[in-house]
Amino acid sequence: MITINNIELASNLAHERTLAECIKSNKIVDEHELYVDFNAEVLTYKDNIQDIFNDYYDYYLNEIENTKI
């Protein structure tokens, strides 16, 4: 049996989708631009990017939790 961490999976999926959407819509050119300070010890999304991430995170977590095995 494989154990999946729902929160980590939703987070990873939301990050990748956020990055792709921001690049496609020309909000950013590369991943470094997602963050307030890319060189910080803890990476923090810019406010407008955080909103996008949150929407995708909620979507993916809901989908994962509603998947029946």
N, CA, C and O atoms as a Tripos MOL2 file, in Angstrom:
@<TRIPOS>MOLECULE
protein
  276   275    69     0     0
PROTEIN
NO_CHARGES

@<TRIPOS>ATOM
      1 N           0.8390   -1.1720    0.0000 N.3       1 MET1
      2 CA          0.0000    0.0000    0.0000 C.3       1 MET1
      3 C           0.8880    1.2420    0.0000 C.2       1 MET1
      4 O           1.8920    1.3000    0.7100 O.2       1 MET1
      5 N           0.5100    2.2200   -0.7960 N.am      2 ILE2
      6 CA          1.2450    3.4760   -0.8710 C.3       2 ILE2
      7 C           0.4960    4.5200   -0.0590 C.2       2 ILE2
      8 O          -0.7210    4.6580   -0.1900 O.2       2 ILE2
      9 N           1.2120    5.2500    0.7730 N.am      3 THR3
     10 CA          0.6180    6.3220    1.5560 C.3       3 THR3
     11 C           0.9570    7.6540    0.9060 C.2       3 THR3
     12 O           2.1150    7.9310    0.5940 O.2       3 THR3
     13 N          -0.0570    8.4620    0.7080 N.am      4 ILE4
     14 CA          0.1350    9.7740    0.0920 C.3       4 ILE4
     15 C          -0.2140   10.8470    1.1180 C.2       4 ILE4
     16 O          -1.2500   10.7780    1.7790 O.2       4 ILE4
     17 N           0.6660   11.8380    1.2400 N.am      5 ASN5
     18 CA          0.3970   12.9790    2.0990 C.3       5 ASN5
     19 C          -0.4380   13.9620    1.2800 C.2       5 ASN5
     20 O           0.0760   14.6230    0.3770 O.2       5 ASN5
     21 N          -1.7230   14.0520    1.6000 N.am      6 ASN6
     22 CA         -2.6530   14.8790    0.8310 C.3       6 ASN6
     23 C          -2.2230   16.3370    0.7540 C.2       6 ASN6
     24 O          -2.3120   16.9550   -0.3060 O.2       6 ASN6
     25 N          -1.7620   16.8840    1.8600 N.am      7 ILE7
     26 CA         -1.3770   18.2870    1.9190 C.3       7 ILE7
     27 C          -0.1460   18.5470    1.0530 C.2       7 ILE7
     28 O          -0.0930   19.5290    0.3120 O.2       7 ILE7
     29 N           0.8270   17.6700    1.1550 N.am      8 GLU8
     30 CA          2.0410   17.8400    0.3490 C.3       8 GLU8
     31 C           1.7360   17.6970   -1.1440 C.2       8 GLU8
     32 O           2.2420   18.4700   -1.9580 O.2       8 GLU8
     33 N           0.9220   16.7260   -1.4990 N.am      9 LEU9
     34 CA          0.5610   16.5330   -2.9000 C.3       9 LEU9
     35 C          -0.2110   17.7340   -3.4290 C.2       9 LEU9
     36 O           0.0940   18.2340   -4.5120 O.2       9 LEU9
     37 N          -1.1970   18.2000   -2.6890 N.am     10 ALA10
     38 CA         -1.9760   19.3650   -3.1180 C.3      10 ALA10
     39 C          -1.0810   20.5910   -3.2580 C.2      10 ALA10
     40 O          -1.2390   21.3830   -4.1860 O.2      10 ALA10
     41 N          -0.1540   20.7360   -2.3420 N.am     11 SER11
     42 CA          0.7810   21.8670   -2.3790 C.3      11 SER11
     43 C           1.6710   21.8170   -3.6170 C.2      11 SER11
     44 O           1.8500   22.8220   -4.3050 O.2      11 SER11
     45 N           2.2190   20.6560   -3.8890 N.am     12 ASN12
     46 CA          3.0940   20.5010   -5.0620 C.3      12 ASN12
     47 C           2.3410   20.7370   -6.3670 C.2      12 ASN12
     48 O           2.8400   21.4120   -7.2670 O.2      12 ASN12
     49 N           1.1440   20.1800   -6.4620 N.am     13 LEU13
     50 CA          0.3410   20.3740   -7.6600 C.3      13 LEU13
     51 C          -0.0580   21.8410   -7.8300 C.2      13 LEU13
     52 O          -0.0080   22.3770   -8.9370 O.2      13 LEU13
     53 N          -0.4490   22.4790   -6.7460 N.am     14 ALA14
     54 CA         -0.8420   23.8880   -6.7990 C.3      14 ALA14
     55 C           0.3390   24.7700   -7.1820 C.2      14 ALA14
     56 O           0.1780   25.7210   -7.9460 O.2      14 ALA14
     57 N           1.5120   24.4680   -6.6650 N.am     15 HIS15
     58 CA          2.6990   25.2510   -7.0110 C.3      15 HIS15
     59 C           2.9910   25.1520   -8.5080 C.2      15 HIS15
     60 O           3.2110   26.1680   -9.1670 O.2      15 HIS15
     61 N           2.9930   23.9500   -9.0350 N.am     16 GLU16
     62 CA          3.2880   23.7510  -10.4550 C.3      16 GLU16
     63 C           2.2450   24.4430  -11.3400 C.2      16 GLU16
     64 O           2.5900   25.0420  -12.3590 O.2      16 GLU16
     65 N           0.9850   24.3580  -10.9490 N.am     17 ARG17
     66 CA         -0.0850   24.9980  -11.7310 C.3      17 ARG17
     67 C           0.0100   26.5140  -11.6360 C.2      17 ARG17
     68 O          -0.2180   27.2110  -12.6250 O.2      17 ARG17
     69 N           0.3430   27.0320  -10.4580 N.am     18 THR18
     70 CA          0.5240   28.4710  -10.2680 C.3      18 THR18
     71 C           1.6630   28.9820  -11.1330 C.2      18 THR18
     72 O           1.5270   29.9990  -11.8120 O.2      18 THR18
     73 N           2.7780   28.2800  -11.1090 N.am     19 LEU19
     74 CA          3.9360   28.6550  -11.9110 C.3      19 LEU19
     75 C           3.5720   28.6720  -13.3900 C.2      19 LEU19
     76 O           3.8730   29.6380  -14.0920 O.2      19 LEU19
     77 N           2.9320   27.6210  -13.8650 N.am     20 ALA20
     78 CA          2.5620   27.5300  -15.2800 C.3      20 ALA20
     79 C           1.6020   28.6510  -15.6780 C.2      20 ALA20
     80 O           1.7700   29.2690  -16.7290 O.2      20 ALA20
     81 N           0.6050   28.9120  -14.8490 N.am     21 GLU21
     82 CA         -0.3610   29.9670  -15.1680 C.3      21 GLU21
     83 C           0.3030   31.3350  -15.2000 C.2      21 GLU21
     84 O           0.0270   32.1370  -16.0920 O.2      21 GLU21
     85 N           1.1660   31.6060  -14.2440 N.am     22 CYS22
     86 CA          1.8250   32.9150  -14.1700 C.3      22 CYS22
     87 C           2.7670   33.1390  -15.3460 C.2      22 CYS22
     88 O           2.8730   34.2580  -15.8470 O.2      22 CYS22
     89 N           3.4420   32.1030  -15.7840 N.am     23 ILE23
     90 CA          4.3230   32.2330  -16.9460 C.3      23 ILE23
     91 C           3.4830   32.4050  -18.2120 C.2      23 ILE23
     92 O           3.7830   33.2580  -19.0480 O.2      23 ILE23
     93 N           2.4420   31.6020  -18.3510 N.am     24 LYS24
     94 CA          1.5960   31.6690  -19.5440 C.3      24 LYS24
     95 C           0.9210   33.0350  -19.6810 C.2      24 LYS24
     96 O           0.7710   33.5450  -20.7920 O.2      24 LYS24
     97 N           0.5170   33.6230  -18.5650 N.am     25 SER25
     98 CA         -0.1810   34.9100  -18.6050 C.3      25 SER25
     99 C           0.7810   36.0950  -18.5390 C.2      25 SER25
    100 O           0.3600   37.2450  -18.4160 O.2      25 SER25
    101 N           2.0700   35.8010  -18.6230 N.am     26 ASN26
    102 CA          3.1140   36.8400  -18.6170 C.3      26 ASN26
    103 C           3.1730   37.6520  -17.3270 C.2      26 ASN26
    104 O           3.6390   38.7920  -17.3340 O.2      26 ASN26
    105 N           2.7040   37.0740  -16.2160 N.am     27 LYS27
    106 CA          2.8430   37.7420  -14.9240 C.3      27 LYS27
    107 C           4.2850   37.6600  -14.4430 C.2      27 LYS27
    108 O           4.7750   38.5420  -13.7380 O.2      27 LYS27
    109 N           4.9540   36.5780  -14.8430 N.am     28 ILE28
    110 CA          6.3490   36.3680  -14.4800 C.3      28 ILE28
    111 C           7.0870   35.7540  -15.6570 C.2      28 ILE28
    112 O           6.4780   35.2640  -16.6080 O.2      28 ILE28
    113 N           8.4210   35.7900  -15.5710 N.am     29 VAL29
    114 CA          9.2450   35.1700  -16.6070 C.3      29 VAL29
    115 C           9.8200   33.8510  -16.1130 C.2      29 VAL29
    116 O           9.9400   32.8930  -16.8770 O.2      29 VAL29
    117 N          10.1810   33.8050  -14.8140 N.am     30 ASP30
    118 CA         10.6930   32.5530  -14.2410 C.3      30 ASP30
    119 C          10.2520   32.4120  -12.7850 C.2      30 ASP30
    120 O           9.6830   33.3320  -12.1980 O.2      30 ASP30
    121 N          10.5230   31.2580  -12.2310 N.am     31 GLU31
    122 CA         10.0300   30.9050  -10.8980 C.3      31 GLU31
    123 C          10.4870   31.8690   -9.8040 C.2      31 GLU31
    124 O           9.7670   32.0790   -8.8280 O.2      31 GLU31
    125 N          11.6600   32.4470   -9.9550 N.am     32 HIS32
    126 CA         12.1760   33.3580   -8.9260 C.3      32 HIS32
    127 C          11.2120   34.5100   -8.6630 C.2      32 HIS32
    128 O          11.1550   35.0310   -7.5490 O.2      32 HIS32
    129 N          10.4660   34.9010   -9.6690 N.am     33 GLU33
    130 CA          9.5670   36.0380   -9.5540 C.3      33 GLU33
    131 C           8.2810   35.7370   -8.7850 C.2      33 GLU33
    132 O           7.4840   36.6430   -8.5380 O.2      33 GLU33
    133 N           8.0700   34.4870   -8.4070 N.am     34 LEU34
    134 CA          6.8960   34.1360   -7.6070 C.3      34 LEU34
    135 C           7.0090   34.6460   -6.1720 C.2      34 LEU34
    136 O           6.0030   34.8360   -5.4890 O.2      34 LEU34
    137 N           8.2260   34.8620   -5.7310 N.am     35 TYR35
    138 CA          8.4920   35.0750   -4.3030 C.3      35 TYR35
    139 C           8.8670   36.5100   -3.9660 C.2      35 TYR35
    140 O           9.4030   37.2470   -4.7950 O.2      35 TYR35
    141 N           8.5720   36.8840   -2.7290 N.am     36 VAL36
    142 CA          8.9540   38.1950   -2.2100 C.3      36 VAL36
    143 C          10.4700   38.3270   -2.2450 C.2      36 VAL36
    144 O          10.9970   39.3340   -2.7180 O.2      36 VAL36
    145 N          11.1710   37.3140   -1.7470 N.am     37 ASP37
    146 CA         12.6450   37.3060   -1.7520 C.3      37 ASP37
    147 C          13.0990   35.8740   -1.9960 C.2      37 ASP37
    148 O          13.0240   35.0280   -1.1050 O.2      37 ASP37
    149 N          13.5690   35.6100   -3.2060 N.am     38 PHE38
    150 CA         13.9670   34.2520   -3.5690 C.3      38 PHE38
    151 C          15.1380   33.7470   -2.7380 C.2      38 PHE38
    152 O          15.3260   32.5360   -2.6180 O.2      38 PHE38
    153 N          15.9230   34.6420   -2.1660 N.am     39 ASN39
    154 CA         17.0900   34.2380   -1.3770 C.3      39 ASN39
    155 C          16.7940   34.0910    0.1090 C.2      39 ASN39
    156 O          17.6970   33.7920    0.8910 O.2      39 ASN39
    157 N          15.5680   34.2920    0.5000 N.am     40 ALA40
    158 CA         15.1880   34.1700    1.9090 C.3      40 ALA40
    159 C          15.2440   32.7030    2.3400 C.2      40 ALA40
    160 O          15.1460   31.7930    1.5170 O.2      40 ALA40
    161 N          15.4010   32.4990    3.6330 N.am     41 GLU41
    162 CA         15.4390   31.1370    4.1770 C.3      41 GLU41
    163 C          14.1080   30.4240    3.9660 C.2      41 GLU41
    164 O          14.0730   29.2320    3.6620 O.2      41 GLU41
    165 N          13.0190   31.1610    4.1300 N.am     42 VAL42
    166 CA         11.6820   30.6290    3.8930 C.3      42 VAL42
    167 C          11.0760   31.4130    2.7360 C.2      42 VAL42
    168 O          10.9450   32.6350    2.8010 O.2      42 VAL42
    169 N          10.7090   30.7010    1.6830 N.am     43 LEU43
    170 CA         10.1480   31.3680    0.5110 C.3      43 LEU43
    171 C           8.6920   31.7380    0.7590 C.2      43 LEU43
    172 O           7.8980   30.9260    1.2360 O.2      43 LEU43
    173 N           8.3630   32.9800    0.4250 N.am     44 THR44
    174 CA          7.0040   33.4820    0.5890 C.3      44 THR44
    175 C           6.5270   34.0240   -0.7460 C.2      44 THR44
    176 O           7.1850   34.8630   -1.3610 O.2      44 THR44
    177 N           5.3680   33.5320   -1.1890 N.am     45 TYR45
    178 CA          4.8010   34.0350   -2.4340 C.3      45 TYR45
    179 C           4.4480   35.5140   -2.2950 C.2      45 TYR45
    180 O           4.1030   35.9830   -1.2100 O.2      45 TYR45
    181 N           4.5390   36.2430   -3.4130 N.am     46 LYS46
    182 CA          4.0160   37.6060   -3.4580 C.3      46 LYS46
    183 C           2.5080   37.5140   -3.2450 C.2      46 LYS46
    184 O           1.9050   36.4830   -3.5420 O.2      46 LYS46
    185 N           1.8940   38.5810   -2.7360 N.am     47 ASP47
    186 CA          0.4720   38.5440   -2.3850 C.3      47 ASP47
    187 C          -0.4260   38.1040   -3.5370 C.2      47 ASP47
    188 O          -1.2970   37.2550   -3.3500 O.2      47 ASP47
    189 N          -0.2230   38.6720   -4.7250 N.am     48 ASN48
    190 CA         -1.0740   38.3120   -5.8550 C.3      48 ASN48
    191 C          -0.8540   36.8600   -6.2880 C.2      48 ASN48
    192 O          -1.7810   36.2070   -6.7660 O.2      48 ASN48
    193 N           0.3520   36.3660   -6.1250 N.am     49 ILE49
    194 CA          0.6670   34.9700   -6.4650 C.3      49 ILE49
    195 C           0.0840   34.0370   -5.4000 C.2      49 ILE49
    196 O          -0.3920   32.9500   -5.7270 O.2      49 ILE49
    197 N           0.1190   34.4480   -4.1460 N.am     50 GLN50
    198 CA         -0.4330   33.6320   -3.0510 C.3      50 GLN50
    199 C          -1.9120   33.3610   -3.2860 C.2      50 GLN50
    200 O          -2.3890   32.2550   -3.0310 O.2      50 GLN50
    201 N          -2.6370   34.3560   -3.7700 N.am     51 ASP51
    202 CA         -4.0650   34.1750   -4.0500 C.3      51 ASP51
    203 C          -4.2950   33.1000   -5.1150 C.2      51 ASP51
    204 O          -5.2000   32.2750   -4.9880 O.2      51 ASP51
    205 N          -3.4820   33.1160   -6.1470 N.am     52 ILE52
    206 CA         -3.5850   32.1140   -7.2120 C.3      52 ILE52
    207 C          -3.2750   30.7300   -6.6500 C.2      52 ILE52
    208 O          -4.0070   29.7720   -6.8980 O.2      52 ILE52
    209 N          -2.1730   30.6310   -5.8830 N.am     53 PHE53
    210 CA         -1.7880   29.3620   -5.2720 C.3      53 PHE53
    211 C          -2.9160   28.8340   -4.3750 C.2      53 PHE53
    212 O          -3.2600   27.6550   -4.4420 O.2      53 PHE53
    213 N          -3.4810   29.6960   -3.5480 N.am     54 ASN54
    214 CA         -4.5310   29.2700   -2.6130 C.3      54 ASN54
    215 C          -5.7210   28.6540   -3.3450 C.2      54 ASN54
    216 O          -6.2650   27.6370   -2.9150 O.2      54 ASN54
    217 N          -6.1160   29.2750   -4.4490 N.am     55 ASP55
    218 CA         -7.2450   28.7360   -5.2190 C.3      55 ASP55
    219 C          -6.9330   27.3400   -5.7470 C.2      55 ASP55
    220 O          -7.7590   26.4330   -5.6440 O.2      55 ASP55
    221 N          -5.7480   27.1710   -6.3090 N.am     56 TYR56
    222 CA         -5.3690   25.8470   -6.8220 C.3      56 TYR56
    223 C          -5.1880   24.8330   -5.6910 C.2      56 TYR56
    224 O          -5.5740   23.6730   -5.8280 O.2      56 TYR56
    225 N          -4.6110   25.2630   -4.5950 N.am     57 TYR57
    226 CA         -4.4120   24.3650   -3.4500 C.3      57 TYR57
    227 C          -5.7640   23.8360   -2.9740 C.2      57 TYR57
    228 O          -5.9300   22.6330   -2.7730 O.2      57 TYR57
    229 N          -6.7210   24.7370   -2.7960 N.am     58 ASP58
    230 CA         -8.0580   24.3150   -2.3430 C.3      58 ASP58
    231 C          -8.6830   23.3340   -3.3300 C.2      58 ASP58
    232 O          -9.2780   22.3310   -2.9370 O.2      58 ASP58
    233 N          -8.5370   23.6410   -4.6150 N.am     59 TYR59
    234 CA         -9.0850   22.7570   -5.6460 C.3      59 TYR59
    235 C          -8.4600   21.3620   -5.5630 C.2      59 TYR59
    236 O          -9.1710   20.3580   -5.5090 O.2      59 TYR59
    237 N          -7.1280   21.3100   -5.5530 N.am     60 TYR60
    238 CA         -6.4530   20.0070   -5.5520 C.3      60 TYR60
    239 C          -6.6900   19.2360   -4.2600 C.2      60 TYR60
    240 O          -6.8970   18.0230   -4.3000 O.2      60 TYR60
    241 N          -6.6660   19.9020   -3.1350 N.am     61 LEU61
    242 CA         -6.9010   19.1970   -1.8770 C.3      61 LEU61
    243 C          -8.3040   18.6050   -1.8430 C.2      61 LEU61
    244 O          -8.4990   17.4780   -1.3890 O.2      61 LEU61
    245 N          -9.2650   19.3610   -2.3180 N.am     62 ASN62
    246 CA        -10.6400   18.8670   -2.3830 C.3      62 ASN62
    247 C         -10.7430   17.6510   -3.2970 C.2      62 ASN62
    248 O         -11.3860   16.6640   -2.9420 O.2      62 ASN62
    249 N         -10.1150   17.7140   -4.4690 N.am     63 GLU63
    250 CA        -10.1350   16.5930   -5.3970 C.3      63 GLU63
    251 C          -9.4730   15.3470   -4.7970 C.2      63 GLU63
    252 O          -9.9900   14.2380   -4.9290 O.2      63 GLU63
    253 N          -8.3430   15.5380   -4.1450 N.am     64 ILE64
    254 CA         -7.6140   14.4200   -3.5300 C.3      64 ILE64
    255 C          -8.4430   13.7830   -2.4300 C.2      64 ILE64
    256 O          -8.5770   12.5610   -2.3680 O.2      64 ILE64
    257 N          -8.9980   14.6200   -1.5610 N.am     65 GLU65
    258 CA         -9.7690   14.0860   -0.4290 C.3      65 GLU65
    259 C         -11.0630   13.4290   -0.8640 C.2      65 GLU65
    260 O         -11.5780   12.5580   -0.1630 O.2      65 GLU65
    261 N         -11.5970   13.8290   -2.0040 N.am     66 ASN66
    262 CA        -12.8550   13.2410   -2.4750 C.3      66 ASN66
    263 C         -12.6360   12.0190   -3.3740 C.2      66 ASN66
    264 O         -13.5960   11.4160   -3.8550 O.2      66 ASN66
    265 N         -11.3780   11.6630   -3.5940 N.am     67 THR67
    266 CA        -11.0780   10.4760   -4.3840 C.3      67 THR67
    267 C         -11.2490    9.2350   -3.5190 C.2      67 THR67
    268 O         -10.6370    9.1220   -2.4570 O.2      67 THR67
    269 N         -12.0530    8.3400   -3.9600 N.am     68 LYS68
    270 CA        -12.2840    7.1040   -3.2120 C.3      68 LYS68
    271 C         -11.3840    6.0130   -3.7530 C.2      68 LYS68
    272 O         -11.2180    5.8700   -4.9640 O.2      68 LYS68
    273 N         -10.8110    5.2530   -2.8550 N.am     69 ILE69
    274 CA         -9.9400    4.1450   -3.2430 C.3      69 ILE69
    275 C         -10.7050    2.8460   -3.2150 C.2      69 ILE69
    276 O         -10.1420    1.7920   -3.5120 O.2      69 ILE69
@<TRIPOS>BOND
     1     1     2 1
     2     2     3 1
     3     3     4 2
     4     3     5 am
     5     5     6 1
     6     6     7 1
     7     7     8 2
     8     7     9 am
     9     9    10 1
    10    10    11 1
    11    11    12 2
    12    11    13 am
    13    13    14 1
    14    14    15 1
    15    15    16 2
    16    15    17 am
    17    17    18 1
    18    18    19 1
    19    19    20 2
    20    19    21 am
    21    21    22 1
    22    22    23 1
    23    23    24 2
    24    23    25 am
    25    25    26 1
    26    26    27 1
    27    27    28 2
    28    27    29 am
    29    29    30 1
    30    30    31 1
    31    31    32 2
    32    31    33 am
    33    33    34 1
    34    34    35 1
    35    35    36 2
    36    35    37 am
    37    37    38 1
    38    38    39 1
    39    39    40 2
    40    39    41 am
    41    41    42 1
    42    42    43 1
    43    43    44 2
    44    43    45 am
    45    45    46 1
    46    46    47 1
    47    47    48 2
    48    47    49 am
    49    49    50 1
    50    50    51 1
    51    51    52 2
    52    51    53 am
    53    53    54 1
    54    54    55 1
    55    55    56 2
    56    55    57 am
    57    57    58 1
    58    58    59 1
    59    59    60 2
    60    59    61 am
    61    61    62 1
    62    62    63 1
    63    63    64 2
    64    63    65 am
    65    65    66 1
    66    66    67 1
    67    67    68 2
    68    67    69 am
    69    69    70 1
    70    70    71 1
    71    71    72 2
    72    71    73 am
    73    73    74 1
    74    74    75 1
    75    75    76 2
    76    75    77 am
    77    77    78 1
    78    78    79 1
    79    79    80 2
    80    79    81 am
    81    81    82 1
    82    82    83 1
    83    83    84 2
    84    83    85 am
    85    85    86 1
    86    86    87 1
    87    87    88 2
    88    87    89 am
    89    89    90 1
    90    90    91 1
    91    91    92 2
    92    91    93 am
    93    93    94 1
    94    94    95 1
    95    95    96 2
    96    95    97 am
    97    97    98 1
    98    98    99 1
    99    99   100 2
   100    99   101 am
   101   101   102 1
   102   102   103 1
   103   103   104 2
   104   103   105 am
   105   105   106 1
   106   106   107 1
   107   107   108 2
   108   107   109 am
   109   109   110 1
   110   110   111 1
   111   111   112 2
   112   111   113 am
   113   113   114 1
   114   114   115 1
   115   115   116 2
   116   115   117 am
   117   117   118 1
   118   118   119 1
   119   119   120 2
   120   119   121 am
   121   121   122 1
   122   122   123 1
   123   123   124 2
   124   123   125 am
   125   125   126 1
   126   126   127 1
   127   127   128 2
   128   127   129 am
   129   129   130 1
   130   130   131 1
   131   131   132 2
   132   131   133 am
   133   133   134 1
   134   134   135 1
   135   135   136 2
   136   135   137 am
   137   137   138 1
   138   138   139 1
   139   139   140 2
   140   139   141 am
   141   141   142 1
   142   142   143 1
   143   143   144 2
   144   143   145 am
   145   145   146 1
   146   146   147 1
   147   147   148 2
   148   147   149 am
   149   149   150 1
   150   150   151 1
   151   151   152 2
   152   151   153 am
   153   153   154 1
   154   154   155 1
   155   155   156 2
   156   155   157 am
   157   157   158 1
   158   158   159 1
   159   159   160 2
   160   159   161 am
   161   161   162 1
   162   162   163 1
   163   163   164 2
   164   163   165 am
   165   165   166 1
   166   166   167 1
   167   167   168 2
   168   167   169 am
   169   169   170 1
   170   170   171 1
   171   171   172 2
   172   171   173 am
   173   173   174 1
   174   174   175 1
   175   175   176 2
   176   175   177 am
   177   177   178 1
   178   178   179 1
   179   179   180 2
   180   179   181 am
   181   181   182 1
   182   182   183 1
   183   183   184 2
   184   183   185 am
   185   185   186 1
   186   186   187 1
   187   187   188 2
   188   187   189 am
   189   189   190 1
   190   190   191 1
   191   191   192 2
   192   191   193 am
   193   193   194 1
   194   194   195 1
   195   195   196 2
   196   195   197 am
   197   197   198 1
   198   198   199 1
   199   199   200 2
   200   199   201 am
   201   201   202 1
   202   202   203 1
   203   203   204 2
   204   203   205 am
   205   205   206 1
   206   206   207 1
   207   207   208 2
   208   207   209 am
   209   209   210 1
   210   210   211 1
   211   211   212 2
   212   211   213 am
   213   213   214 1
   214   214   215 1
   215   215   216 2
   216   215   217 am
   217   217   218 1
   218   218   219 1
   219   219   220 2
   220   219   221 am
   221   221   222 1
   222   222   223 1
   223   223   224 2
   224   223   225 am
   225   225   226 1
   226   226   227 1
   227   227   228 2
   228   227   229 am
   229   229   230 1
   230   230   231 1
   231   231   232 2
   232   231   233 am
   233   233   234 1
   234   234   235 1
   235   235   236 2
   236   235   237 am
   237   237   238 1
   238   238   239 1
   239   239   240 2
   240   239   241 am
   241   241   242 1
   242   242   243 1
   243   243   244 2
   244   243   245 am
   245   245   246 1
   246   246   247 1
   247   247   248 2
   248   247   249 am
   249   249   250 1
   250   250   251 1
   251   251   252 2
   252   251   253 am
   253   253   254 1
   254   254   255 1
   255   255   256 2
   256   255   257 am
   257   257   258 1
   258   258   259 1
   259   259   260 2
   260   259   261 am
   261   261   262 1
   262   262   263 1
   263   263   264 2
   264   263   265 am
   265   265   266 1
   266   266   267 1
   267   267   268 2
   268   267   269 am
   269   269   270 1
   270   270   271 1
   271   271   272 2
   272   271   273 am
   273   273   274 1
   274   274   275 1
   275   275   276 2
@<TRIPOS>SUBSTRUCTURE
     1 MET1         2 RESIDUE 1 A MET
     2 ILE2         6 RESIDUE 1 A ILE
     3 THR3        10 RESIDUE 1 A THR
     4 ILE4        14 RESIDUE 1 A ILE
     5 ASN5        18 RESIDUE 1 A ASN
     6 ASN6        22 RESIDUE 1 A ASN
     7 ILE7        26 RESIDUE 1 A ILE
     8 GLU8        30 RESIDUE 1 A GLU
     9 LEU9        34 RESIDUE 1 A LEU
    10 ALA10       38 RESIDUE 1 A ALA
    11 SER11       42 RESIDUE 1 A SER
    12 ASN12       46 RESIDUE 1 A ASN
    13 LEU13       50 RESIDUE 1 A LEU
    14 ALA14       54 RESIDUE 1 A ALA
    15 HIS15       58 RESIDUE 1 A HIS
    16 GLU16       62 RESIDUE 1 A GLU
    17 ARG17       66 RESIDUE 1 A ARG
    18 THR18       70 RESIDUE 1 A THR
    19 LEU19       74 RESIDUE 1 A LEU
    20 ALA20       78 RESIDUE 1 A ALA
    21 GLU21       82 RESIDUE 1 A GLU
    22 CYS22       86 RESIDUE 1 A CYS
    23 ILE23       90 RESIDUE 1 A ILE
    24 LYS24       94 RESIDUE 1 A LYS
    25 SER25       98 RESIDUE 1 A SER
    26 ASN26      102 RESIDUE 1 A ASN
    27 LYS27      106 RESIDUE 1 A LYS
    28 ILE28      110 RESIDUE 1 A ILE
    29 VAL29      114 RESIDUE 1 A VAL
    30 ASP30      118 RESIDUE 1 A ASP
    31 GLU31      122 RESIDUE 1 A GLU
    32 HIS32      126 RESIDUE 1 A HIS
    33 GLU33      130 RESIDUE 1 A GLU
    34 LEU34      134 RESIDUE 1 A LEU
    35 TYR35      138 RESIDUE 1 A TYR
    36 VAL36      142 RESIDUE 1 A VAL
    37 ASP37      146 RESIDUE 1 A ASP
    38 PHE38      150 RESIDUE 1 A PHE
    39 ASN39      154 RESIDUE 1 A ASN
    40 ALA40      158 RESIDUE 1 A ALA
    41 GLU41      162 RESIDUE 1 A GLU
    42 VAL42      166 RESIDUE 1 A VAL
    43 LEU43      170 RESIDUE 1 A LEU
    44 THR44      174 RESIDUE 1 A THR
    45 TYR45      178 RESIDUE 1 A TYR
    46 LYS46      182 RESIDUE 1 A LYS
    47 ASP47      186 RESIDUE 1 A ASP
    48 ASN48      190 RESIDUE 1 A ASN
    49 ILE49      194 RESIDUE 1 A ILE
    50 GLN50      198 RESIDUE 1 A GLN
    51 ASP51      202 RESIDUE 1 A ASP
    52 ILE52      206 RESIDUE 1 A ILE
    53 PHE53      210 RESIDUE 1 A PHE
    54 ASN54      214 RESIDUE 1 A ASN
    55 ASP55      218 RESIDUE 1 A ASP
    56 TYR56      222 RESIDUE 1 A TYR
    57 TYR57      226 RESIDUE 1 A TYR
    58 ASP58      230 RESIDUE 1 A ASP
    59 TYR59      234 RESIDUE 1 A TYR
    60 TYR60      238 RESIDUE 1 A TYR
    61 LEU61      242 RESIDUE 1 A LEU
    62 ASN62      246 RESIDUE 1 A ASN
    63 GLU63      250 RESIDUE 1 A GLU
    64 ILE64      254 RESIDUE 1 A ILE
    65 GLU65      258 RESIDUE 1 A GLU
    66 ASN66      262 RESIDUE 1 A ASN
    67 THR67      266 RESIDUE 1 A THR
    68 LYS68      270 RESIDUE 1 A LYS
    69 ILE69      274 RESIDUE 1 A ILE
